[in-house]
Amino acid sequence: MATIQLKILRQLVELQLCHTPDVKNTIDRAWGVAQNKHKKKDTATAPPEPSDPKSQERLQLIPLGQDSHRKRFWVADGPCTFFASVAVQRVFTCICQ
């Protein structure tokens, strides 16, 4: 049951990231994606400084590591919530709260 809920949650998050202009613009700006490459460089679309909460460094979630079975371990939602994911399935499982 929890696996189905996590799959639905993942699909909703992907839908939100792809189809909400504010979220898409924040991600595009953080990664330096230019929508109109033929226009001159604009400071409003330049990637933010690393200290900015909307910078690539702050938005990116990097796994802590992986075990011998290629299961990756993540920390999200604070320092006490751990998640595990398998690379092939892209399913996150909360292992400790």
C-alpha positions in Angstrom: 0.0 0.0 0.0 2.8 2.5 0.9 4.6 1.7 -2.4 1.5 2.7 -4.4 1.2 5.9 -2.4 4.8 6.7 -3.0 4.4 6.1 -6.8 1.4 8.4 -6.9 3.2 11.0 -4.9 6.2 10.8 -7.2 3.9 11.3 -10.3 2.2 14.3 -8.7 5.6 15.9 -7.9 6.8 15.3 -11.5 3.6 16.8 -12.8 4.0 19.8 -10.6 7.6 20.3 -11.7 6.8 20.1 -15.4 3.6 22.1 -15.6 3.8 24.9 -13.0 5.4 28.0 -14.5 6.8 29.3 -11.2 8.4 26.0 -10.2 9.7 25.4 -13.8 11.2 28.9 -13.9 12.9 28.5 -10.5 14.5 25.2 -11.6 15.5 26.6 -15.1 17.1 29.6 -13.5 19.0 27.6 -10.9 20.4 25.3 -13.6 21.1 28.1 -16.0 18.6 27.0 -18.7 17.9 29.7 -21.2 14.5 29.7 -22.9 15.4 32.3 -25.6 19.0 31.7 -26.4 19.1 34.3 -29.2 18.5 37.2 -26.7 21.2 39.0 -24.8 22.2 37.8 -21.4 19.9 39.1 -18.7 20.9 39.3 -15.0 17.4 38.3 -14.0 17.9 34.9 -15.6 21.5 34.4 -14.5 21.9 31.5 -12.0 21.6 32.7 -8.4 24.5 32.8 -5.9 25.1 29.5 -3.9 23.8 31.2 -0.7 20.4 31.9 -2.3 17.7 29.4 -1.2 16.7 29.0 -4.9 20.3 28.1 -6.1 21.2 24.8 -7.7 23.3 23.9 -4.6 20.3 24.4 -2.3 17.7 22.7 -4.6 19.8 19.7 -5.5 19.3 16.5 -3.3 22.4 14.4 -3.3 22.4 10.8 -1.9 24.5 10.1 1.2 25.8 6.9 -0.4 24.8 3.5 -1.6 25.1 -0.1 -0.3 26.3 -3.2 -2.1 22.8 -3.8 -3.5 22.9 -0.4 -5.2 20.3 1.0 -2.9 20.8 4.7 -2.4 20.3 6.5 0.9 19.0 10.1 1.2 18.2 12.6 3.9 15.2 14.9 3.4 12.7 16.8 5.5 15.3 17.6 8.2 18.2 15.7 9.6 16.2 12.8 11.1 14.3 11.5 8.1 16.1 8.9 6.0 14.9 7.5 2.6 16.2 4.6 0.5 15.8 4.2 -3.2 16.7 1.6 -5.8 18.1 3.2 -9.0 16.1 1.2 -11.4 12.7 1.7 -9.8 13.0 5.3 -8.5 10.8 4.5 -5.6 11.6 6.1 -2.3 11.0 4.3 1.0 11.1 6.1 4.4 13.4 3.9 6.5 13.7 6.1 9.7 11.9 9.1 11.1 
